[in-house]
Amino acid sequence: MYPTLFNTIEQSINKVFISEERKELLQPLIYYIQGKVTSKEPVQLNFICTHNSRRSHLAQIWAEVAINYFSIPSIMCYSGGTEETALYPTIILVLKEQGFIIDIISSGANPIYVIKYQDNYRSIIGFSKRFDSPFNPKSDYVAVMTCSQADEGCPYIAGANLRLPIMYEDPKISDGTEEQMKVYRDRSLEIGAEMFYVMSQIKK
């Protein structure tokens, strides 16, 4: 794992306070993953938000890193939205600052990014897409709803075994303000800490 990213995990992610209320909210996801891991079945997590531009990407990316950090086998992470827009540029800036290596491989209205956290390991492909995109699983997955709009707008997710609302405040509220980078950093660390907590509870 890249040194700056490892330092972010050790010095920031692992020190974020998670309330008992949030831990209780995360428990159904832990139960589901543990059941699949114990049964030696593959796990597919699809993090869903309205635009697939901010929170759902952060959840996907940090969950993937946590899986690697705790060496949990057979878990794949995806993200999607109820509509396609673009991965918001400030997310890329914050992730780079926190230690990810990111390259753009296709520009345009909806750029495609290669997001790496470790050499000689699979990259994360980041771009905005619908939750039912061909890039994402069609069945046997958990739909993790990371924003209230997606939760309300998608009362039924076709193909999902389980639908869990694990919502976060939208960092978009800070766009154009002096606090923007701080808000995005904090949201990234908050989501990262909760994904690390979930994976830390899984017994292999």
N, C-alpha and C positions, 0 to 999 in steps of 0.2 A: 504494500500500500504506500502511496506517495507520502513523504515525510510531513508536509504541511497538512495534509488531510488527516493523517494519524494524530498529529498534534491537536487539530481541531476536535477530534473525537475524544482524546484523553483530557484535554484542558477545558473543553466547552460542553460538548454533547453529553459526556458522562457526569457532568456536574449540574445539569439543568434539573430543577426540582419538578417532580411530577406528582400532582396531588392524588390522594386516595380516590377521589371522584373520577379523575381521568384514568387511573389504573383500572377501576371497575368498568369504565367504558371500553377499555382495550381488552378486557378479559375474554369476551366471546371470540375475538380474533385469535388470541393465544390458544384457547381451547380447540378451535378449528385446526390451526396449524399443527398443534401437538397431536391431535387425533390422526391426521394424515401422515405425519412423520413416524409416529409409532407403528402405523400400519404399513409403512414403507411405500406410501402412495405419493405421487407428485402433487405439489401445491402450486396453484396459480392465483396470484393476487392482482386484481385490476382496480387501481385507484381512480376514482371518477369524480370530476368536478365539471362545472358548466362549460367552461371554455378550454379545458385542458391546457392552461397557460401558466399556472403558478403552483397552487397547492398540490394538485394531483401529481405533477412532475416531481416536486420536492419529496412527496411521500414515496413515490416509486423509486427514486434515486437513493434516498437514505435507507429504505428497506433493503434494497439490493446490496448496499455497502454493509449493512448490519448482518445480512445473511452470510456474506463472505467473512466478516470479522469473527463471527461465532461458528463458522464452518458448518453451517446447517445444509444438508444435501437436499436436492430436488425441489427447490422453490424458485419459481420464476415470477418476476414482477412486471406489470404493465401499467399503462395509464391511458385515460381517454376522457372525452367530454360528451355533453349532450349536443354540442356543436363544435365544429372545427374552427380554430382561429390561428394563433401562433404562440409559440413559447416566448414568454415576455422577456425582453433583453436583460432586465435587472436580475432575473433569476440566474442567468448565465454569469453575470458579473459577480454575484454573491458566491456562486458555486466555485468559480475560479479562485476567488479570494480565500475560500475555505479549503482549497487544496486540490480540486479536480482539474484535470487537463481536458480542455474542451476545444474541439475544432469544428468549424462549419463545413459541411460537405455539399450543401445545396442551399443557395440563397433564394430570395423571392419573398412573396407574401407570407409563406409559412416555411421558414428555414428548417433544415434538418441538421442536427448537431450530433457529433460523436462525443460522448462523455465517458472519460476514463478515470478510474480511481486506482488502478494497479497495472503495471506492465505485465504482458503475457497473460492477460485475462480478458474475458469477453467485455466489449464496450457496451454502454447503454446508448441506444439510439433515441434522441430526444426531438420530438416534433409534435404539433397539435394534431389530434385525430379524434374521431368519435369513438365512444367506448366499444362499439360493435365493428370497428375497422377490421379489415382482413389481417392487420398487424397484430391484433389482440385475440385472445382465446374466444371460442364460440360457446363453450360449455365447460362444466366442471371447474368453476372458478368462484372466488369470493369477490363481490362488488363492494369495495370500501368507498363510501360516499364522503368526500372530504369537504363539501360545502353544502349549505342548506338549500341553495337554489337547485343543485343537482338532485339532492335528496327529495325535494318536493316535486321536481319536474320529471323524475323517473320513479314512479311508484312501483314499476315492475321492470326488472332487468332480465331479459331473455337469456337463458343459459346459465345464470348464476345459481350456485348451490346455496349461497348465503348472501344476504345484503345487510351491510353494517354501516350505520352512520357514525363516522369518526370525524367530526367537523372542526375546522380551524378558521379563525378570522382571516379575511382576505387582506393580504398586504397591499392590495390595490388602493386601499383608502389613503395610503401615504403618497401615491404617485404625484409628482410635481412639487413636493414639499421638501424642506431641508432634512426631514426625518426619514426620507425614503429608504436610503441604504440601511440605516439602523433597523427600521421595521422589517425589511426583507431579511436582514441577517438574523434577527431575533426569530422570525417565523421559520426560517430554515433550521435553526438550532432547536426550536420547539418540536417541530415535526421529526427532525433527526433523533432527538432524545426519546420520543415516544416509539419510533420504529426500533431503536436500539433496545428499549425496555421490552417490547414485545418479543424480539428475537432472543434476548437474554433469558427469557423464561422457558424456552424450548429445550426439552431434554432429548438428546439424540440417542 
